[in-house]
Each structure stands twice: as structure tokens, then as C-alpha cells.
Amino acid sequence: MKERKKDTMELTSKQRAQLRGMANSLEVILHIGKDGITDNVVRQADEALESRELIKGRVLENAMYTAREACDQLAQLTRSEPVQVIGSKFVLYRESHRPGKTDKIRLAQTGKTQSGSKRK
């Protein structure tokens, strides 16, 4: 498998936990079957990530991939971050770059407390 480019952000464990919680209520919108990860599947995932930012997929029983393999490969091909893999389901996240999108997911902030604020 090819090396993954680091043009995507690395999620912190806190951000990953936030996204896992949000993914609980998501319906599966991407199915990977016996044909595997085709150009059409990549295109569907890419379009869904751009409009929704967080998507849930499922690997069917007749597929050649495990959910982990499918998740990792799709993450690489769509420049997204794997969030979770459980059983045959997986979750991917990618921040939308669509101008004017008002309902973007706001991730938990990383880093330390604000600099300059001191307790007395």
C-alpha cells in the first residue's frame, strides 16, 4: 500500500471521541461490496465528505476487504481521517472546504490553556 500523504490534519483523541459520539446517530451511506473500492465508491465518499464532513460506511460480507482495510484505503484516497472502525462499519471525517457552508463541524480545540491568563 502507498505511503499516506500528511496533507490532512491529525485528530487528537479528544476530537476523535467527539466525532465518534456524533457518528452514533449517523446512517450508513457508503457500502463496499464484492467489487471493492472502485472509482465510483471513492467519488461517492469524496462528495459525501465534502457535503457532510462525517460519514459512516459498511463493508458487506461478500467484500474482499475488512472494515479496517477499507477505512484506511478510503481515508488515503479521499484525504480524510479514519475516526472509528467497529465490526463491519467505519467512520471517516474530513473538514469541508465548500465556501459558504454554515453547518461545519466544530472540533474540540487542541493545545493548552490561553496564554497570558494567570490565576491568583
C-alpha positions in Angstrom: 0.0 0.0 0.0 1.2 3.5 -0.8 2.5 5.9 1.9 -0.2 8.2 3.1 0.5 11.9 2.5 0.3 14.1 5.5 -1.8 16.8 3.9 -4.6 16.1 6.3 -4.9 17.1 10.0 -4.2 14.6 12.7 -7.1 14.2 15.1 -6.5 14.3 18.8 -8.1 11.6 21.0 -10.5 14.3 22.3 -11.6 15.2 18.8 -11.8 11.6 17.8 -14.1 10.9 20.8 -16.2 13.9 19.8 -16.6 12.6 16.3 -17.4 9.1 17.5 -20.2 10.5 19.6 -21.6 12.4 16.6 -21.3 9.3 14.4 -23.6 7.2 16.6 -26.7 8.7 15.1 -25.5 8.6 11.5 -26.9 6.2 9.0 -24.6 4.1 6.8 -24.4 5.9 3.4 -21.5 4.1 1.8 -21.5 0.4 1.1 -18.4 -1.6 -0.1 -19.3 -4.9 -1.7 -17.6 -7.6 -3.8 -16.3 -5.1 -6.3 -14.2 -3.4 -3.6 -13.2 0.2 -3.6 -14.0 1.4 -7.1 -13.6 4.8 -8.6 -17.4 5.2 -8.1 -17.1 4.4 -4.4 -14.2 6.9 -4.0 -16.2 9.6 -5.8 -19.3 8.9 -3.6 -17.2 9.1 -0.4 -15.5 12.3 -1.6 -18.8 14.0 -2.4 -20.3 12.9 0.9 -17.4 14.1 2.9 -17.5 17.5 1.2 -21.1 17.9 2.0 -21.4 16.2 5.4 -17.8 16.1 6.7 -18.6 12.9 8.7 -19.7 9.7 7.0 -20.4 6.1 8.0 -19.7 3.2 5.8 -20.2 -0.5 5.9 -18.2 -3.4 4.3 -20.6 -6.1 3.1 -19.9 -9.8 3.9 -19.0 -10.6 0.3 -16.3 -7.9 0.1 -12.6 -8.6 -0.2 -11.8 -6.1 2.5 -12.0 -5.9 6.2 -13.6 -2.8 7.6 -10.1 -1.6 8.8 -8.6 -2.1 5.3 -11.4 -0.3 3.6 -11.4 2.5 6.1 -7.6 3.1 5.7 -7.7 2.9 1.9 -10.7 5.2 1.6 -9.1 7.7 4.0 -6.0 7.7 1.9 -7.9 8.1 -1.4 -10.2 10.8 -0.1 -7.6 12.7 2.1 -9.8 12.1 5.2 -9.2 10.9 8.7 -10.3 7.5 10.0 -12.4 8.0 13.1 -13.6 4.6 14.1 -13.9 1.0 13.0 -16.3 -1.4 14.7 -17.2 -4.7 13.2 -18.1 -4.1 9.6 -18.7 -0.4 9.9 -16.3 2.5 9.8 -16.4 6.3 10.1 -14.4 8.9 8.2 -14.0 12.7 8.7 -12.8 15.5 6.5 -13.3 19.2 7.0 -15.4 20.7 4.2 -13.8 23.4 2.1 -17.0 24.4 0.5 -17.4 28.2 0.6 -20.5 29.3 2.4 -21.0 26.1 4.3 -22.6 27.2 7.6 -23.1 23.9 9.4 -19.5 22.9 9.7 -18.4 20.5 12.5 -16.6 22.4 15.2 -13.9 20.2 16.7 -12.8 20.5 20.2 -9.8 22.8 20.5 -6.4 21.4 20.9 -3.5 22.8 22.9 -3.0 24.3 26.3 -5.0 27.0 28.2 -4.9 30.5 26.9 -1.5 32.2 27.3 -1.4 35.3 29.3 -4.2 34.3 31.7 -2.9 33.8 35.2 -4.6 32.6 38.3 -4.3 34.5 41.5 
